[in-house]
Amino acid sequence: MKRSALILCLLGVAFLIVGSVMAAVPSLEGNSHVITSSGTVVFRPDEPQAEKQSEQASYQTPIDQIGYLTILLSAGFLSVGLLINRKRN
């Protein structure tokens, strides 16, 4: 195996591990949060429905997005490394 192909494959595996951890850990922690509040609930019928829908929580954090991009980058490293190895043999 050519040295550059080996380095690219090792980078791909390393990025795959790091990306998987970054994408999985925040989503596991996101399910265990407890929301506590106190006070009164006020109903306002004049509020538009669009504002209420925009306040819904998003379960995808920036760490998740970076993790997914890292996984895609690892796939690129692995693909290029394997293509270089295939062309040399």
NORHU-V196621 format. One line per field, one symbol per residue. phi: phi as a letter, one per 40 degrees, with the letter a starting at -180 (. if undefined). Layout:
# NORHU-V196621
phi->???
This chain:
# NORHU-V196621
phi->.ccccccccccccccccccccccccccccccbcbbbaahbbbcbcccccccccccccbcbcdcdccccccccccccdcccccccccccc
